[in-house]
Amino acid sequence: MSLDLNQIYAARATLQGISQVTPTLRDDVLSKEWGVNLYLKAECLQKSGSFKLRGAYVKIKGLTAREAARGVIAASAGNHAQGVALAAQLRGIRAVIVMPIFAPLTKVMATRAYGAEVILYGQSFDDAAAHAQTLALERGYVMVHAFNDFAVMAGQGTAGLELLEAVPELNTLVVPIGGGGLVSSMTTAIKALKPDVRVIGVQAVGCSSVIPSLEQGHPIQVSAAQTIADGIAVKRPGDLTLPIIRELVDDVLEVTDDEIARAIVHCSLSSKLVVEGAGAAGLAALMAGKVALEPGENVATILCGGNIDGNLLSRVIEQVMTRQGRYILLRLTIVDRPGALAPLLERISETQANVMDIFHQRAAWLAPLGKVGVELLLEVRNAEHGLEVVSNLSSAGYGVERVEQGHWPE
């Protein structure tokens, strides 16, 4: 058995009235900057927050009555968990989900909210998958694999049909890769209808198993799974997906967490979309200049998930703004007496910088007797404005040290 266009069309009929036809939005900012037409398939707006509902529902809908009575089990870092839980709820059957211990709390709670039993086990998706397989054998559950299943892949491929209908003149597609289900199924659908479309797959540097697997000619399991893109932190690609990637996908690239963070922030501030790390990986590769584009080219990427933890999103935005010079950290000293802080703050006010945090330091800094060390976290308009603030304080007689973002031990 293999995956073909007819299976994907059949899956689309199964999903009628279940999954949403998510919007494909033109990114006007980057399109103008790059001289291309860039489109974002906003699967982050899908029910359950990612494309995973598509494949999970097709698989669960196709179960026999006897299989459905046994209940289903799945392993997931979060998105497949919610897709399976929702699909099982829609069919009225039991769902058990095994998630890594460090799965984002928002994804754990959302999965439970759909009525599934959640078991936390292992350090990665692969650990959770092995435990889920054990429980399936012990208790008779039907396994709903996140990507290594043709029914699941057929459902995921329906996103490719929608994208090509929205952008019929598509030239290049960039797709995040975890286990390979989405990229292999979307590529199968799109290249069957438009063979000249170039497809680029993207993995996170912190968990990149597809490139060595393609080099070795069979699935390879990597040792690490350390990335903010937890949705694609899969240590081993699928036995079913890798041959399709080898045959149809034109190239596979890697992106760093810093590059992913930039893409998350761009989606939030420019496109007004909340996107998780895995969902932003394709856009990250484009923003990092890792995909060569021709002027006027029609290029698209799929924002495949939006289930990001609120605390992580806040940290990502803060770090990216720091790297872009929007936040600056200054150190200086003032006389240790009442009222000495007021002139400093007045001077900062004149520069129209915004004080985010202020800290007094004495013993920790070994500040001179009679002086107080002050740390200021300021929000500024841009890097040039930050330089103006420092210059203004220096001209007022303050000895200012600007603290640059440092390198921490790995």
SENU-605734 format. One line per 10 residues: number of its first residue (from 1); for each residue z, y, x of N, C-alpha, C. Coordinates in steps of 0.001 Angstrom, whole numbers, plus 500000, padded with zeros to 6 digits. Layout:
N
NUM = Z:Y:X:Z:Y:X:Z:Y:X ~ ...
This chain:
410
1 = 500000:498805:500846:500000:500000:500000:500000:501243:500880 ~ 499330:502291:500398:499308:503561:501120:499406:504690:500106 ~ 499353:505910:500610:499422:507081:499738:498026:507658:499565 ~ 497638:507948:498318:496331:508556:498097:496428:509629:497021 ~ 495327:510331:496830:495292:511463:495908:495586:511044:494469 ~ 495111:509855:494056:495339:509413:492690:496834:509244:492390 ~ 497593:508736:493375:499038:508608:493191:499701:509978:493012 ~ 499218:510952:493745:499807:512293:493659:499476:512934:492316 ~ 498248:512724:491828:497907:513226:490490:498754:512535:489418 ~ 498985:511222:489569:499824:510501:488606:501251:511031:488648
11 = 501731:511339:489846:503073:511900:489979:503163:513256:489294 ~ 502075:514016:489379:502072:515329:488723:502224:515175:487214 ~ 501578:514188:486653:501709:513948:485209:503140:513542:484869 ~ 503767:512738:485723:505149:512317:485502:506099:513512:485526 ~ 505798:514481:486372:506677:515645:486547:506437:516750:485518 ~ 505449:516565:484659:505157:517590:483661:506397:517878:482815 ~ 506820:519128:482806:507989:519526:482038:509318:519255:482738 ~ 509263:518664:483930:510486:518365:484690:510637:519341:485855 ~ 509696:519325:486771:509740:520258:487897:508989:521541:487533 ~ 509302:522588:488259:508637:523865:488039:507409:523990:488930
21 = 506397:524685:488433:505282:525096:489283:505758:526363:489991 ~ 506236:526209:491209:506860:527330:491903:505809:528345:492359 ~ 506182:529605:492437:505203:530645:492774:504750:530579:494229 ~ 503519:530967:494448:502982:531166:495793:502791:532660:495969 ~ 503570:533260:496855:503661:534709:496979:502991:535191:498264 ~ 502243:536261:498180:501639:536852:499382:502695:537681:500102 ~ 502840:537455:501402:503756:538241:502226:502987:539452:502734 ~ 503127:540573:502030:502343:541755:502360:502712:542340:503719 ~ 504001:542270:504081:504450:542864:505344:503808:542160:506538 ~ 503945:540835:506602:503408:540104:507733:501885:539993:507667
31 = 501327:539953:506463:499871:539921:506335:499246:541165:506958 ~ 499831:542308:506669:499317:543560:507229:499525:543610:508733 ~ 500702:543175:509192:501018:543221:510624:500089:542309:511426 ~ 499771:541131:510892:498980:540148:511632:497487:540201:511328 ~ 497085:540922:510303:495675:540975:509942:495175:539690:509295 ~ 496057:538994:508589:495698:537764:507893:496207:537846:506459 ~ 495988:536794:505705:496571:536672:504372:497600:535549:504428 ~ 498870:535929:504431:499950:534954:504543:500575:534711:503179 ~ 500674:533438:502807:501233:533066:501518:502461:532169:501711 ~ 503461:532394:500876:504704:531632:500916:504846:530843:499619
41 = 504844:529522:499717:505077:528666:498561:506584:528575:498357 ~ 507098:529266:497336:508541:529462:497175:509194:528269:496481 ~ 509215:527134:497181:509857:525941:496638:511380:526070:496655 ~ 511872:527125:497300:513303:527431:497239:513725:527799:495818 ~ 512760:528099:494960:513042:528431:493562:512918:527222:492632 ~ 512656:526054:493221:512536:524826:492430:513895:524440:491843 ~ 513899:523705:490751:515138:523162:490217:515837:522350:491307 ~ 517113:522471:491414:517968:521870:492443:517810:522563:493787 ~ 516965:523580:493873:516888:524410:495068:515956:523933:496159 ~ 515187:522865:495915:514240:522407:496935:513181:521514:496299
51 = 512201:521124:497124:511111:520267:496660:511571:518849:496344 ~ 512783:518473:496718:513216:517084:496657:513265:516504:495243 ~ 513450:517361:494247:513459:516851:492875:512149:516134:492549 ~ 511043:516656:493076:509730:516089:492750:509676:514588:493078 ~ 509986:514254:494323:509903:512855:494725:510977:511991:494101 ~ 512194:512526:494007:513299:511750:493449:513034:511379:491997 ~ 512520:512333:491224:512297:512044:489808:511184:511020:489619 ~ 510112:511145:490386:509015:510179:490265:509509:508768:490565 ~ 510317:508636:491604:510867:507321:491963:511779:506788:490861 ~ 512696:507601:490391:513681:507148:489403:513043:506911:488038
61 = 512077:507739:487676:511375:507540:486413:510623:506213:486400 ~ 510175:505768:487570:509404:504531:487663:510240:503263:487721 ~ 511561:503381:487736:512413:502194:487770:512334:501422:486452 ~ 512419:500101:486538:512506:499293:485326:513878:499479:484690 ~ 514023:499030:483464:515308:499138:482769:516400:498382:483520 ~ 516051:497222:484078:517032:496434:484826:517439:497164:486104 ~ 516473:497765:486802:516788:498508:488018:517651:499731:487696 ~ 517285:500435:486623:518038:501627:486235:519483:501287:485911 ~ 519696:500117:485335:521059:499704:484970:521919:499472:486205 ~ 521304:499154:487330:522053:498938:488572:522537:500257:489172
71 = 521884:501360:488841:522212:502642:489440:521457:502843:490741 ~ 521440:504072:491226:520695:504388:492441:521641:504925:493504 ~ 521209:504796:494753:521957:505349:495876:520971:506033:496808 ~ 521441:507082:497456:520590:507812:498398:521447:508390:499503 ~ 520818:508649:500632:521471:509357:501732:520772:510686:501899 ~ 521560:511711:502213:520962:513039:502302:521886:514002:503015 ~ 521275:514983:503683:522050:516093:504232:522333:517132:503155 ~ 521703:516986:501981:522022:517899:500887:520946:518085:499844 ~ 519704:518342:500247:518662:518649:499268:518210:517416:498492 ~ 517960:516314:499194:517597:515075:498510:518743:514622:497614
81 = 519967:514871:498059:521143:514521:497256:521080:515187:495888 ~ 520800:516478:495894:520750:517200:494625:519560:516773:493781 ~ 518433:516500:494446:517262:516044:493704:517509:514714:493026 ~ 518109:513766:493748:518405:512449:493182:519454:512564:492081 ~ 520479:513363:492330:521541:513515:491332:520997:514087:490023 ~ 520139:515110:490143:519568:515710:488943:518615:514741:488247 ~ 517780:514055:489027:516841:513101:488437:517578:511973:487725 ~ 518662:511475:488339:519446:510418:487704:520102:510920:486431 ~ 520585:512156:486472:521197:512739:485282:520173:512838:484153 ~ 518949:513230:484482:517903:513368:483465:517549:512018:482831
91 = 517669:510946:483618:517387:509619:483061:518642:508945:482520 ~ 519803:509503:482802:521041:508958:482273:521539:507733:482995 ~ 521349:507683:484322:521809:506540:485094:522769:506998:486193 ~ 523477:506046:486778:524473:506347:487796:523799:506661:489127 ~ 524355:507636:489852:523859:507974:491179:525018:508073:492151 ~ 524863:507439:493309:525824:507523:494406:525090:508130:495597 ~ 525664:509163:496191:525017:509858:497299:525918:509805:498519 ~ 525370:509366:499652:526096:509370:500920:525603:510567:501731 ~ 526539:511446:502103:526198:512653:502844:527000:512688:504144 ~ 526427:513287:505198:527187:513419:506442:528475:514205:506223
101 = 529480:513931:507043:530776:514586:506902:530649:516099:506938 ~ 529756:516594:507775:529631:518032:507939:528521:518639:507080 ~ 528111:517946:506022:527123:518516:505095:527674:519820:504508 ~ 526819:520831:504318:527301:522104:503759:528045:521897:502446 ~ 529182:522562:502323:530020:522382:501141:529273:522746:499863 ~ 528420:523764:499920:527675:524165:498733:526788:523020:498234 ~ 526217:522256:499169:525355:521145:498772:526182:519983:498221 ~ 527339:519755:498786:528223:518698:498286:528671:519014:496860 ~ 529118:520244:496645:529604:520633:495322:528485:520624:494286 ~ 527295:521077:494685:526166:521083:493750:525776:519662:493359
111 = 525825:518732:494309:525489:517335:494027:526485:516738:493029 ~ 527761:517012:493251:528772:516530:492312:528612:517165:490932 ~ 528175:518419:490912:528000:519106:489630:526911:518454:488779 ~ 525957:517770:489422:524921:517046:488682:525401:515667:488229 ~ 526661:515330:488516:527235:514090:488014:527217:512919:488972 ~ 526789:513144:490214:526726:512042:491169:528072:511828:491857 ~ 528312:510603:492285:529451:510301:493147:529027:510581:494585 ~ 529808:511369:495310:529475:511724:496691:530427:511028:497648 ~ 529857:510355:498632:530618:509723:499710:530252:510426:501012 ~ 531245:510958:501713:530998:511622:502989:531189:510603:504110
121 = 530123:510456:504940:530176:509437:505988:529254:509820:507136 ~ 529748:509715:508373:528910:509871:509560:528685:511316:509971 ~ 528072:511451:511150:527847:512767:511744:526461:513327:511448 ~ 525550:512513:510936:524164:512963:510729:523570:512259:509518 ~ 522355:512675:509156:521635:512018:508065:521454:510540:508362 ~ 521123:510212:509592:520837:508822:509941:522077:507946:509798 ~ 523245:508482:510161:524499:507746:509954:524728:507492:508466 ~ 524509:508530:507672:524692:508399:506228:523703:507403:505634 ~ 522475:507416:506150:521442:506509:505634:521800:505051:505900 ~ 522335:504780:507091:522724:503408:507418:523843:502924:506496
131 = 524799:503806:506209:525904:503434:505323:525414:503236:503892 ~ 524486:504081:503472:523931:503937:502120:523210:502605:501974 ~ 522495:502192:503014:521795:500916:502972:522788:499752:502855 ~ 523889:499858:503562:524932:498832:503483:525507:498738:502075 ~ 525801:499900:501486:526353:499912:500124:525350:499391:499106 ~ 524064:499687:499318:523034:499188:498402:523010:497664:498400 ~ 523133:497077:499574:523129:495615:499663:524402:495016:499073 ~ 525526:495677:499311:526810:495147:498827:526968:495270:497314 ~ 526498:496374:496749:526783:496683:495350:525562:496625:494428 ~ 524392:496403:494995:523208:496225:494169:522517:497495:493718
141 = 522876:498635:494293:522204:499870:493922:520738:499849:494370 ~ 519904:500581:493655:518513:500779:494070:518456:501964:495040 ~ 517891:501751:496213:517801:502807:497212:516669:503782:496857 ~ 516996:505067:496885:515985:506117:496726:515923:506848:498059 ~ 514987:506433:498895:514897:506992:500238:514378:508422:500188 ~ 514841:509227:501112:514458:510650:501110:512992:510871:501433 ~ 512372:509957:502206:510970:510195:502597:510182:508915:502828 ~ 510823:507817:503154:510082:506607:503528:509802:505735:502307 ~ 509145:506315:501313:508864:505630:500045:507636:506297:499439 ~ 506623:505505:499106:505368:506095:498626:505531:506806:497280
151 = 506405:506305:496410:506620:506981:495126:507253:508355:495352 ~ 508247:508402:496241:508881:509673:496582:507862:510627:497196 ~ 507058:510120:498120:506057:510951:498784:505023:511481:497794 ~ 504636:510643:496838:503653:511080:495841:504174:512281:495059 ~ 505460:512224:494693:506042:513360:493980:506072:514607:494828 ~ 506436:514466:496099:506484:515625:496986:505103:516225:497206 ~ 504081:515381:497185:502717:515858:497405:502195:516762:496313 ~ 502848:516759:495148:502391:517635:494065:502514:519108:494446 ~ 503415:519426:495383:503511:520810:495859:502228:521222:496562 ~ 501558:520272:497201:500288:520559:497852:499188:520881:496860
161 = 499160:520157:495735:498166:520456:494695:498353:521877:494174 ~ 499595:522241:493907:499878:523584:493390:499481:524660:494389 ~ 499762:524429:495657:499441:525425:496675:497942:525629:496787 ~ 497184:524557:496803:495731:524688:496943:495117:525344:495714 ~ 495690:525119:494553:495195:525806:493349:495496:527301:493414 ~ 496634:527665:494009:496996:529075:494138:496194:529765:495232 ~ 495869:529026:496311:495114:529595:497440:493936:528655:497735 ~ 492884:528692:496916:491764:527744:497099:491023:527918:498414 ~ 491097:529111:499017:490410:529353:500294:491340:529145:501482 ~ 492334:528300:501331:493314:528058:502381:492651:527554:503668
171 = 493063:528132:504797:492561:527694:506106:493612:526923:506908 ~ 494872:527405:506857:495930:526800:507672:497197:526636:506836 ~ 497814:525476:506959:499080:525195:506285:500118:524829:507340 ~ 501301:525434:507249:502395:525150:508183:503562:524578:507375 ~ 504021:523388:507764:505012:522656:506965:506180:522200:507841 ~ 507417:522448:507421:508579:521907:508143:508584:520376:508089 ~ 509091:519748:509155:509166:518283:509198:510592:517833:509488 ~ 511100:516947:508650:512327:516224:508929:511955:514770:509169 ~ 511955:513985:508093:511487:512602:508193:509996:512466:508033 ~ 509347:513537:507535:507897:513542:507441:507326:513341:506056
181 = 508180:513201:505036:507675:512956:503689:506868:514108:503125 ~ 507364:515324:503286:506675:516482:502713:505361:516749:503419 ~ 505375:516780:504754:504148:517109:505477:503075:516039:505270 ~ 503466:514777:505252:502462:513723:505083:501877:513736:503676 ~ 502707:513995:502680:502202:513978:501302:501390:515225:500964 ~ 501858:516394:501405:501081:517611:501163:499740:517553:501891 ~ 499765:517041:503113:498521:516929:503884:497562:515948:503228 ~ 498082:514834:502728:497240:513864:502027:496535:514516:500843 ~ 497288:515282:500048:496706:515937:498869:495686:516992:499259 ~ 496055:517854:500182:495202:518999:500502:493949:518574:501262
191 = 494072:517661:502223:492890:517268:502996:491943:516387:502186 ~ 492463:515717:501158:491568:514966:500278:490672:515899:499484 ~ 491164:517082:499192:490410:518070:498404:489697:519098:499282 ~ 490249:519390:500452:489671:520389:501353:489911:519932:502799 ~ 489056:519054:503310:489311:518399:504603:489409:519333:505798 ~ 488839:520532:505704:488827:521418:506871:490111:522236:507021 ~ 491066:522081:506124:492333:522802:506265:493076:522280:507493 ~ 493526:523212:508336:494335:522844:509503:495799:522757:509073 ~ 496468:521665:509437:497872:521474:509066:498719:521390:510341 ~ 499756:522237:510395:500682:522277:511522:502064:521878:511016
201 = 502669:520907:511654:504031:520517:511316:505016:521182:512259 ~ 506230:521452:511765:507233:522165:512564:508578:521449:512483 ~ 509152:521188:513665:510487:520615:513740:511428:521567:514464 ~ 512715:521379:514235:513723:522146:514964:513929:521524:516344 ~ 514048:522368:517367:514268:521881:518727:515499:520983:518793 ~ 516518:521329:518002:517763:520587:518045:517709:519197:517454 ~ 516598:518841:516806:516430:517484:516270:514943:517232:516083 ~ 514263:516970:517173:512809:516831:517164:512420:515408:517524 ~ 512143:514612:516515:511835:513197:516737:510360:512863:516592 ~ 509593:513722:515956:508201:513382:515666:507327:513440:516912
211 = 507503:514463:517743:506654:514593:518932:506808:513387:519860 ~ 508034:512974:520238:508144:511768:521070:507660:510509:520358 ~ 507801:510471:519040:507326:509301:518290:505804:509216:518334 ~ 505144:510356:518216:503680:510363:518315:503241:509969:519723 ~ 503980:510412:520723:503643:510083:522109:503807:508588:522382 ~ 504834:507987:521793:505102:506565:522016:504316:505656:521073 ~ 503799:506222:519988:503008:505423:519061:503813:504700:518000 ~ 505104:504993:517927:505954:504381:516900:507194:505254:516733 ~ 507920:505114:515607:509090:505973:515383:510142:505827:516476 ~ 510563:506951:517026:511592:507014:518053:512810:507730:517474
221 = 513982:507228:517743:515206:507903:517307:515758:508734:518451 ~ 515931:510031:518199:516518:510909:519209:518029:510891:519064 ~ 518711:511318:520111:520164:511198:520120:520876:512349:519432 ~ 520240:513533:519418:520933:514733:518926:520395:515188:517581 ~ 521281:515809:516802:520890:516436:515536:521729:517698:515394 ~ 521413:518702:516209:522207:519920:516262:521322:521121:515974 ~ 521330:521583:514726:520499:522710:514323:521029:523300:513024 ~ 520763:524583:512799:521138:525189:511523:520222:524713:510401 ~ 519113:524071:510769:518174:523550:509771:518586:522129:509402 ~ 519726:521986:508727:520266:520658:508436:519334:519829:507573
231 = 518507:520480:506761:517599:519760:505882:516506:518998:506609 ~ 516219:519364:507871:515219:518622:508648:515842:517986:509889 ~ 517161:517866:509903:517857:517243:511044:517840:515730:510876 ~ 516665:515149:511022:516470:513707:510871:516122:513133:512242 ~ 516905:512176:512710:516742:511673:514080:515533:510756:514257 ~ 515010:510204:513156:513908:509242:513262:512941:509439:512110 ~ 511648:509628:512389:510684:509759:511292:510461:508428:510594 ~ 509819:508469:509457:509632:507262:508664:508529:506360:509183 ~ 508683:505059:508940:507625:504107:509288:506357:504362:508466 ~ 506539:504877:507249:505390:505168:506386:504800:506539:506654
241 = 505654:507485:507051:505166:508856:507223:504487:509084:508562 ~ 504977:508446:509632:504430:508721:510967:502939:508402:511083 ~ 502456:507274:510552:501004:507023:510646:500169:508089:509946 ~ 500668:508619:508832:499926:509673:508129:499924:510953:508954 ~ 501070:511277:509557:501137:512459:510416:500157:512311:511579 ~ 500137:511132:512198:499243:510901:513335:497777:511074:512917 ~ 497422:510598:511728:496030:510616:511287:495590:511983:510773 ~ 496463:512684:510047:496018:513866:509308:496550:515203:509815 ~ 497739:515222:510407:498330:516493:510832:497737:516890:512179 ~ 497308:518149:512288:496574:518595:513472:497467:518865:514667
251 = 498700:519311:514443:499595:519593:515559:501026:519623:515045 ~ 501970:519363:515941:503396:519453:515617:504059:520342:516661 ~ 504800:521348:516193:505450:522323:517057:506959:522267:516878 ~ 507666:522962:517779:509116:523070:517675:509531:524533:517602 ~ 510637:524795:516892:511199:526144:516827:512686:526083:517126 ~ 513199:527173:517684:514624:527256:518003:515407:527764:516791 ~ 516721:527628:516863:517564:528152:515786:517464:529674:515697 ~ 517321:530356:516825:517166:531804:516792:515890:532199:516060 ~ 514820:531458:516284:513554:531740:515596:513673:531451:514104 ~ 514381:530378:513764:514616:530063:512352:515441:531162:511695
261 = 516450:531649:512406:517304:532706:511859:516496:533956:511533 ~ 515582:534333:512416:514727:535508:512163:513935:535326:510876 ~ 513421:534115:510658:512625:533854:509463:513484:533899:508201 ~ 514710:533376:508288:515629:533436:507140:515870:534886:506740 ~ 516140:535721:507736:516431:537128:507462:515194:537834:506911 ~ 514016:537523:507447:512796:538141:506913:512620:537795:505440 ~ 512825:536533:505094:512684:536133:503687:513672:536881:502807 ~ 514887:537034:503303:515921:537695:502520:515648:539179:502335 ~ 515309:539863:503424:515166:541319:503373:513790:541775:502910 ~ 512760:541034:503267:511402:541470:502948:510850:540825:501678
271 = 511036:539512:501559:510480:538796:500406:511482:538607:499276 ~ 512741:538990:499513:513806:538879:498501:514020:537436:498063 ~ 513922:536519:499029:514104:535099:498758:515215:534545:499632 ~ 516090:533753:499037:517142:533078:499799:516585:531733:500258 ~ 516489:531558:501573:515865:530366:502152:516804:529761:503186 ~ 516932:528452:503190:517769:527781:504183:516993:527559:505481 ~ 517690:527033:506493:517064:526853:507794:515838:525969:507761 ~ 515943:524817:507105:514799:523913:507019:513635:524579:506294 ~ 513953:525326:505252:512902:525979:504478:512175:527063:505240 ~ 512852:527652:506229:512257:528757:506989:511563:528313:508260
281 = 511602:527023:508588:511084:526557:509878:509590:526841:510049 ~ 508809:526649:509002:507379:526914:509106:507092:528383:509356 ~ 507763:529242:508616:507595:530681:508818:508083:531080:510203 ~ 509130:530424:510695:509655:530713:512029:508583:530492:513095 ~ 507844:529409:512969:506780:529133:513944:505708:530210:513914 ~ 505382:530681:512718:504386:531742:512582:504907:533049:513169 ~ 506149:533418:512849:506714:534675:513337:506909:534662:514846 ~ 507110:533478:515422:507277:533356:516871:505939:533330:517603 ~ 504839:533415:516869:503525:533420:517495:503089:532068:518019 ~ 503656:530993:517502:503334:529662:518002:502129:529034:517327
291 = 501627:529680:516271:500436:529205:515575:499351:530259:515743 ~ 498278:529910:516438:497174:530864:516652:496434:531105:515340 ~ 496240:532372:515008:495581:532746:513759:494383:533641:514036 ~ 493353:533470:513223:492159:534312:513318:492272:535464:512325 ~ 491679:536627:512647:491705:537757:511701:491130:537356:510346 ~ 491829:537730:509290:491372:537439:507940:491656:536029:507458 ~ 492311:535218:508278:492591:533827:507923:493564:533746:506753 ~ 493374:532732:505919:494287:532458:504813:495260:531367:505261 ~ 496511:531751:505483:497509:530826:506004:498686:530761:505045 ~ 499269:529579:504917:500407:529404:504003:501467:528536:504651
301 = 502687:528751:504241:503788:527862:504599:504638:527636:503369 ~ 505339:526526:503345:506183:526216:502199:507637:526473:502561 ~ 508281:527305:501776:509718:527567:501909:510408:526459:501125 ~ 510632:525315:501791:510887:524083:501052:512301:523942:500508 ~ 513211:524861:500870:514554:524768:500325:515299:526082:500422 ~ 516219:526294:499484:516997:527530:499469:518489:527298:499372 ~ 518939:526078:499695:520353:525738:499543:521133:526025:500824 ~ 521275:527294:501139:521995:527681:502344:523419:528097:501984 ~ 524355:527702:502816:525749:528086:502619:525884:529600:502773 ~ 526668:530215:501884:526806:531673:501902:527382:532196:503205
311 = 528358:531485:503772:528934:531916:505041:527913:531858:506168 ~ 527100:530799:506190:526070:530684:507225:525032:531792:507061 ~ 524637:532075:505833:523661:533138:505608:524189:534462:506124 ~ 525461:534741:505865:526066:535979:506351:526038:536044:507873 ~ 526386:534939:508527:526389:534912:509992:524989:535068:510555 ~ 524023:534434:509915:522634:534534:510376:522151:535976:510298 ~ 522401:536627:509167:521963:538014:509001:522632:538905:510050 ~ 523926:538703:510259:524654:539527:511226:524107:539337:512640 ~ 523844:538088:513022:523355:537842:514377:521954:538405:514580 ~ 521093:538227:513599:519732:538749:513734:519744:540274:513797
321 = 520572:540895:512974:520667:542352:513012:521205:542837:514353 ~ 522117:542056:514947:522618:542409:516273:521504:542333:517304 ~ 520726:541263:517259:519627:541099:518204:518557:542173:518020 ~ 518412:542659:516801:517426:543703:516528:517968:545107:516784 ~ 519205:545190:517285:519780:546488:517602:520356:547226:516420 ~ 520545:546532:515288:521102:547174:514092:522623:547238:514143 ~ 523260:546337:514867:524696:546374:515114:524919:546582:516612 ~ 525817:547485:516978:526155:547674:518382:527671:547655:518544 ~ 528123:547109:519672:529551:547036:519978:529831:547934:521182 ~ 530719:548901:520988:531052:549856:522042:532520:549726:522422
331 = 532809:549967:523707:534189:550005:524202:534417:551337:524900 ~ 535584:551914:524650:535944:553165:525307:537459:553335:525232 ~ 537982:554375:525858:539412:554651:525782:539644:556042:525235 ~ 540781:556200:524559:541211:557507:524068:542682:557694:524444 ~ 543142:558922:524393:544536:559218:524710:545443:558564:523667 ~ 546539:557978:524124:547462:557265:523233:548444:558247:522604 ~ 547968:558953:521572:548831:559881:520849:548287:560048:519431 ~ 549115:560438:518486:548676:560583:517097:547504:561567:516982 ~ 546522:561198:516174:545393:562083:515917:544246:561945:516894 ~ 544406:561149:517970:543351:561060:518986:542120:560321:518471
341 = 542301:559463:517477:541170:558691:516954:540257:559544:516067 ~ 540834:560550:515402:540061:561348:514438:538845:562037:515061 ~ 538962:562694:516215:537776:563346:516815:536674:562340:517159 ~ 537072:561139:517601:536080:560119:517914:535293:559718:516666 ~ 536014:559472:515577:535345:559079:514333:534493:560216:513776 ~ 534956:561445:513961:534171:562593:513521:532870:562674:514297 ~ 532953:562415:515595:531744:562450:516419:530753:561362:515990 ~ 531278:560185:515675:530411:559094:515208:529775:559447:513870 ~ 530561:560095:513012:530039:560515:511711:528859:561463:511868 ~ 528932:562324:512868:527843:563280:513107:526540:562578:513485
351 = 526657:561410:514106:525453:560667:514500:524881:559837:513352 ~ 525599:559788:512218:525206:559021:511031:525204:557510:511280 ~ 526024:557084:512232:526264:555650:512395:527398:555238:511464 ~ 527408:553975:511079:528408:553481:510137:529398:552575:510866 ~ 530693:552876:510756:531724:552064:511406:531974:550815:510564 ~ 531653:549633:511144:531871:548362:510457:533272:547817:510739 ~ 533709:547946:512007:535037:547479:512407:535527:548341:513559 ~ 536842:548479:513646:537444:549208:514760:538715:548492:515175 ~ 538904:548331:516488:540044:547586:517014:540721:548410:518115 ~ 542052:548475:518056:542841:549072:519131:543262:547969:520094
361 = 543114:548215:521386:543487:547232:522390:544403:547875:523429 ~ 545495:547200:523725:546385:547698:524786:546538:546615:525847 ~ 547515:545705:525668:547798:544713:526707:546603:543808:526980 ~ 545883:543433:525907:544768:542507:526097:543714:543080:527033 ~ 543583:544362:527033:542581:545021:527876:543184:545514:529197 ~ 544505:545485:529318:545176:546130:530445:544762:547596:530523 ~ 544765:548248:529349:544392:549666:529295:545387:550496:530116 ~ 544925:551570:530751:545829:552415:531554:546968:552963:530700 ~ 548123:553146:531312:549240:553751:530597:548822:555112:530069 ~ 549197:555373:528836:548824:556637:528221:547481:556607:527538
371 = 546776:555488:527648:545455:555343:527005:545462:554130:526082 ~ 544561:554140:525133:544346:553013:524219:542884:552604:524308 ~ 542656:551302:524480:541282:550812:524427:540831:550695:522976 ~ 539601:551100:522721:539051:551045:521365:537723:550292:521401 ~ 537605:549337:520513:536328:548653:520299:535769:549097:518950 ~ 534501:549443:518938:533837:549907:517713:532610:549046:517434 ~ 532548:548463:516253:531335:547794:515801:530639:548751:514846 ~ 529434:549193:515225:528723:550203:514456:527410:549656:513912 ~ 527068:550071:512721:525754:549797:512161:524879:551027:512382 ~ 523705:550805:512968:522774:551911:513233:521423:551577:512613
381 = 520540:552577:512593:519243:552387:511934:518338:551438:512712 ~ 518339:551589:514023:517487:550782:514890:517984:550934:516327 ~ 517284:550317:517272:517716:550355:518670:517744:551780:519215 ~ 516754:552593:518830:516699:553975:519318:517897:554789:518825 ~ 518259:554557:517570:519412:555259:517020:520685:554859:517771 ~ 520796:553574:518135:521951:553120:518905:522075:553858:520229 ~ 520945:554077:520899:520959:554826:522165:521400:556260:521944 ~ 520978:556854:520818:521374:558221:520502:522887:558319:520292 ~ 523468:557318:519636:524911:557317:519391:525672:557273:520715 ~ 525263:556397:521611:525921:556278:522913:525795:557580:523700
391 = 524614:558166:523668:524385:559431:524389:525262:560543:523824 ~ 525389:560588:522500:526190:561630:521856:527655:561511:522259 ~ 528179:560276:522270:529582:560075:522645:529801:560397:524128 ~ 528843:560028:524963:528968:560321:526397:528992:561812:526660 ~ 528144:562553:525922:528091:564008:526116:529370:564686:525634 ~ 530110:564004:524777:531380:564547:524289:532531:564198:525228 ~ 532235:563522:526324:533252:563226:527315:533870:561851:527225 ~ 533383:561015:526333:533895:559649:526225:533162:558738:527221 ~ 533927:557946:527959:533311:556945:528822:533014:555707:528000 ~ 531732:555492:527682:531340:554452:526727:530708:553270:527458
401 = 531184:552090:527131:530561:550856:527621:529975:550119:526422 ~ 528682:549838:526474:528046:549084:525391:528064:547604:525743 ~ 528596:546799:524844:528722:545362:525083:527474:544675:524544 ~ 526722:544061:525432:525512:543351:525013:525884:541940:524568 ~ 524996:541347:523773:525250:539988:523325:525229:539055:524532 ~ 526292:538314:524705:526437:537490:525900:525917:536086:525715 ~ 525946:535355:526819:525557:533936:526798:526820:533096:526854 ~ 526997:532256:525883:528186:531422:525798:527849:530014:526295 ~ 528849:529322:526848:528592:527943:527312:528166:527055:526160 ~ 527208:526181:526431:526689:525293:525381:527737:524246:525014
